[in-house]
Amino acid sequence: MVRKLRSRVRDNDYFQLTGGLNLAQAPLHLGPGELIGCYNYEVRTLGGYQRFQGFERLDGRTPPSITP
């Protein structure tokens, strides 16, 4: 007999992302709000996260942010 496991997270549950990026511990040992990875976000110095603003080339050409 196969029994379906119920999830402990419901649709209206949420987690505050305040724990920071934790690459040292195993995923099952993370605290609430800690991340194991993320895309396009970075950890803020005062806590929490912010959207990453992107990269700009530094190869000698005029940077794209400076429009002629």
N, C-alpha and C positions, 0 to 999 in steps of 0.2 A: 504494500500500500504506500503510495507516494503522497506525502502531505505537503501542501503549499505553505511556505512560511510567510507570515504577515510582516510587512514592513513596519518599523517603529516610527518612520517619518511620514507624516501626512501632508497633503497638498498645502494646507495652511500653516505648516510649521516653517520656521525660518531660523537661520543662524547668523548672528552678527559676525562679520569677518574682521575680527580685531586681533587675532592671535599671531599673525605674521606668517611668513614662509618658513616652514620647518622641514629641512632636508635631512636632519640628523636621526629622527626617530622613525620607527616603522609606522605605516599608515594606521594600523589599529590602535596605536598608542597616542595619537594626536589629541590635543585638547580641543574644546569647542572654538570654532572660528579659525583654526590653523589650516594652512594650505600645504599641499604637497607639490603644487605646480599651478601655473596660471599663464594665460596668453593676454598680451596687451594691457597688463596691469602691473604696477610696481608697488612695493611696500613704502608707505610714507614714513618719514623720520619721526613724526609725532604720533604714529599709530594709525591703523587702518590702511586703506589702499586707494590708489588713484589710477586713472586711465593713463597709459603711457603715451607721451606726446610724439614719439617716433624718432627716427634717425635723420641726420643730415650728412651729406657727403663732405669729406674733408680731403679731397685729392688735388687741390690746387686750382680747380675751376671755381667759378662764382657759385656760391651756395644758392640752392633753389629758393630760399627764403628772401633773398635780395633780388627783387624784380627790377629790371632796367627801366 
